[in-house]
Amino acid sequence: MDIMLSETAIPTSGDILVVEDNPASMKLLVGILEEAGYKTRPALSGELALRTVSVKKPDLVLLDYQLPGMDGIEVCNQLQNDPTTKDIPIIFISSTRSPELKVKSFEAGAVDYVAKPIDPPEVLARIANHLQLNRLQKQLSKQTTELEMHRQNLELMVHQKTRELKSSEKKFRNLFQTSMDSIMVISTATGKISDVNKACENLYGYSKEEFSELVPWKLLLDPDSTQEFFEKTSNGKFMPMPELCNKKKDGSVIFVEATTGKFSIHGELFVYYVIRDITLRKEAEANVMTSLREKEVLLREIHHRVKNNMQVIVSLLRLHSRRTQDDQLHTVFDECRDRINAMSLIHEALYESRDVSQIDFSSYLKKLCRHLNQAYGRAGLIETSVAPSKVQLGMDKGIAVGMVVCELVSNSFKHAFSDNQKGTITIQLLSPEDGIIQLTVQDDGIGLPTDVNLGAPQSLGLDLAVSAIKGELGGSIEVDRDGGTKYTIQFETAEHSRQENDVAN
């Protein structure tokens, strides 16, 4: 029999178990439900209904109150007492309109009660509402379960993070307290010391409680001049930390150096200072500087005395030269005097230099050339020119270079020019490459004879010069005989030689 639904019916879907012992009523209910689009499963007794539910749970049960054997109330009680079926909505259908029966139905766990004769739109509306409500309850239950699981996971994560934070805090607190350097933490909000470690207490002599009452710059010997520094670092404007002179609690003075950094806790900014006591180092530096000044004074005095002694030797050689009539001996005395004078000028240059380990060679070579020009009596005829140079040499290399220049310039004075011939001798000292020194001695005289071999020089002067170049300087010499004579000597500085030896080893 086709049943026309009113416009108020709510068609939906679902699996509905219909428990009804009256075949006519069963047929009517099944027809109404299937017409509305529901799947139905009929059961003519309570026992059959329970067996059907155990095989497959329905979405809703339409349960008649009066059934053969087991009545509807007992069926409802068994379904509600089973955890697997207690969530199935049960609607009682009965021809009895007794209020007591309705109460018993709701007490047994039913969600609704429909009296016969059945009004199809009403029944369908109730079924649709309870199906929808049941589905919403299931979704809510699922969401509640998920939320509970999420809450438990969050609690677990919070617990784990709290444990990690406590472990991390304990670790850094141990590092903070056991650090050998003093650590001071200042709050930028209050400008006061919020924390110090044990090393800081021991360094300054204040307790942690006393530090909390101190203004940081009161620890400084000159608080007015350094208050700005603390204020800037407290505002996060970091500056290179200077060496500071601090006061301890007992009034004694210490020197410290520090590094700074910043961090924040719950939005509050803090600045920390890692402070190191450098008082002993400053005292050691002062002692070293005093010792260096004393040694520098001693070295200057030694250079001065060596220079004076050499001048005495030069004077003695000059006296002996005047007493002899032998021209050859005169020449020997003069050459010895020039060589000793070259060494004497080295010591004089070191005595006058700001750095007793380095010689201003440009100035030294000018003095040496003036002396040689006067010694050979050619000041009006031969001009000696020393090119400006910034090369600095130590004493060992300086004496060797001085001897080389003395011999080569002397050789030019003696052999490159005739008695009344004018000419020029040019000396240049350069450093064309890092660690390499180039010395050039050049004249515009008659030129070095082709039979003179620098590999085996016959004159004492050239022999001394070549020996100094290859021995003391460890360098090389080349000669150009065109348009006069040009000697080019190259050698390495002592520092460059040591570096190459270190690399080789």
Buried (B, 14 or more C-beta within 10 A) or exposed (E): EEEEBEEEBBEBEBBBBBBBBBEEBBBBBBBBBEBBEBEBBBBBBBBBBBEBBEEEBBBBBBBBBEBEEBBBBBBBBBBBEEEEBEEBBBBBBBEEEEEEBBEBBBEBBBBBBBBBEBEBBBBBBBBBBBBEEBEEEEEEEEEEEEEEEEEEEEEEEEEEEEEEEEEEEEEEEEEBEEBEBBBBBBBBEEEEBBBBBBBBBEBBEBEEEBBBEBEBBEBBEEBEEBBEBBBEBBEEEEEEBEEBBBBEEEEEEBBBBBEBEBEEEEEEBBBBBBBBBBBEEBEEEEEEEEEEEEEBEEBBEBBBEBBBEBBEBBEEBEEBBEEEEEEEEBEBBBBBBBBBBBBBBBBBBBBBBEEBEBBBBBBBBBBBBEBBBEBBEBEEBBBBEBEEBEBBBBBEBBBBBBBBBBBBBBBBBBBBBEEEEEBBBBBBBBBEEEEBBBBBBBBBBBBBEEEBEBEEBEEEBBBBBBBBBBEBBEBEBEBBEEEBBBBBBBBBBBEBEEEEEEEEE
